[in-house]
Every structure is written in structure tokens, then in C-alpha cells.
Amino acid sequence: MVDVEGIVKDLPDRWRELGSFIREQRGSSRMSLRRLSDLAGISNPYLSQIERGLRRPSAEILQQIAKALRISAETLYVQAGILDPPSDEPDVARVVFSDHNLTEDQKQVLVKVYLSFRHENDKAAGSPDAHAAPAPAPAEAATGSSSPA
């Protein structure tokens, strides 16, 4: 028998928190799991696994869930750690992800290029963060994969 409780405890808190947030939003919308999965275009079991923190949804899946819940995709991106919470300083990634004229792939490529430029400039300026690995692109942060742009 699989020890589900033990597995869940080993998962990152962020994914459990994201799942709880989605479940809370679904509950406040008085929407069933089945209805949300239908509206988001994902399977019922997959949505259930996301809500329990067992799966890491991609940025595209988060966008579909946000649309079905009628909340901003940005809200879910922040919950998933793809975007940082709003600050006083301009956030290029936030602006790019909120542009409805771009596809998800275009958004992810733009942010990846932007982050690589920032990393190069930090490295040239001798920033303490410059010796760290460049930040992952939003798709990598959401899915854990690193596919070429």
C-alpha cells in the first residue's frame, strides 16, 4: 500500500499552497471539481492532483484554470512562484505575462531573454547574485523542465 501522507509531506510547500489556493477559489466560486476541470479543459483527476499539491502545473495550465475561475493568471503565477508579488519597481515579466496579444510560448521566450540580459548585466556589474545560475524561465519554474527556446 502506498503511503500517500508520506509522499505529500515530501512535496514542496509551494505546490500544496498553490493547490489549496485553487481549491479555495473554486469553493468561493461554488464550483465543483468536475465543473472547473471541464471549464479549464483538463482532466478531473489531474485537477484533483493539482489541488492536493501532487502535480506542478505548467504556466499554460495555470492560465486555463485562472480563466475558468475568472481570476487573473498573474494571481496564480504569483502563487506558483513563477512571478514575484507586486512591488514598486517595474516588473517586465508581469507586463509580458499580462499581454493578451502574445502566445504563452512568446511570453516565455521574451521573459527568458530578459532574464538572461539581467543576469549578464549583474555579472558585469559584479553583483553578488551574478555568480549564481540564471533564474529559470517561467515555463521551467512551473514545469521543472528546460526546453530550448
GISULLIN-V191709 format. One record per run of one state. SS is the DSSP state (H for helix, E for strand, C for the rest). FROM is the first residue (numbers start at 0). TO is the last residue. Records with the same first field share a line. If there is no record, write none. Layout:
SS: FROM-TO + FROM-TO
This chain:
C: 0-2 + 10-11 + 28-31 + 40-42 + 51-57 + 69-71 + 80-90 + 98-102 + 125-126 + 131-136 + 143-148
H: 3-9 + 12-27 + 32-39 + 43-50 + 58-68 + 72-79 + 91-97 + 103-124 + 127-130 + 137-142
